[in-house]
Every structure is written in structure tokens, then in C-alpha cells.
């Protein structure tokens, strides 16, 4: 009897195509909300493309190679899947459409703090690593106001972004309501899942080391030390996902079950496989780790 071929997370959607990813985000959205409400997200996505490619007034193109455009699209797809799963599980009390739109737009610009202004000619956006979350929230609040959103909506977007990264203590964020808090936790979860489950996560860790070095992040003496400490980071992340972010990643399985008939949390599987491969590299290929990170298959 033929065994069913295992499908990898990266094979479900063309992750090299921002357009394909946005269409999948739309698909997840319209399972629960009117299609015309997605127009706001699509317009923000257009602005995001201009922003990261250097066409947005007042800003340079993105020049950080780890926190790049693909990281944003990875995260955007992840949050749309988690929201879909949440709504499937809470079908009587779904997340409000207007709050979901705010969360998706906040996700699109959650790393805007890495982008330099046109008059910033020193180094790259990586120098803002330690302050990028605040800079991102500040940008989004301004962006929302320029588009005519209310002060409350702008604050909501900023609070959701405050849940990203691994440094902020989400307990200190003054959420305006429970829905905002839940979506903030979902965004924080999507940031982690989208990053660590990405097919290119391990090879891009070299870029992350360069960003850390320019951003004056302590604790990493060279590329290899970052790879080694990624294991510690992995275990810390498990605790953050479960306790700090209220185990929101559990909703991924509801999505994959309904969308693809896959009764698994594909993000968890992908991340675990990444760590197994990294362990193999550090155990048997330490002297050629760079070559081993350039996986094609």
C-alpha cells in the first residue's frame, strides 16, 4: 500500500511570491468576513511593497537581510492562519472583522522600525535592532492616523506590535480590551512561527548575526555562537508561546485540518525539523556549517 507523501509547510503556498501569499491571506479572511473588507488590507499591502522597495515617501528601501520582505509575508500568512483557526474553534464568538483588519495591517508593518528614513545615511536599519519594536509601533500609529483611522485603532495597532519580538514584557502593555489582547498575542505568536518555520530560517541566521552585531546585541561572538545559542532560543520560545502568549499557536492545527485535511500543527513540525537539522550541522559539520546551511531541497 502506498504511503501518503508528506507535505512540507513551504509547499502549501508559493512563499517566494508576495502575490500568492496575499491571495492565501485573502482566502483565509473571506471564510469569515465580507470580501470588501479585505480591500483595506490589500491597500496596506501595496504600501508595504512600496515601503520595503524604496518607493514610499521619506524612506529608503529595506536593507536588513533577515528582517526583510519575506519575513513580513511569512508572518502575515501565519497570523491569517491562526485567526482562521481561532474563528473555526470559536465559531459562535469570532474575532470582530474590524479588529482583524487592524491586526493584519499591524502585521504588515510590524518591523517597520528597521527601515531608515531618506536622511539616515549611517549603517543599515539593523542598528535599530534593540529599539525596532517601539519604532515600528510609532510608525504604525502615524500610518493609521494618516489613513483616517481613529486614535483607538492606532493605539490598538501599536499595542499589537508591542507583542512581537522576544524582549517586550507583554504584561506591561495597556490593552484597551480582550479582543485587542488576543490579537496581540496572536501576532506575537505569528512573528515567531513565521520566522522559525520559514524554509530559509537556518541559512538566514547568518544575516541575523550581522544584524545583531550592528545593533549591538550582546552575547554572540561569531556566527557559530549564534547557531549554537539558537537551541537555547528554541527552548525559551516554547515557554513564551505557551505561557506568555497564551498558547495561541494551538489554533494553527484547526486551520490546517480544515484547509488541507492535515491534522497537524505544520508550524510546530517545521520548527522541530529545523532544530534537528541544525543539531546535525553542529554535531557533524561544524567546520563547514555555511555550506550545510545552503539547502536547496
Beta strands, then each sheet from edge to edge (+ up, - down):
end
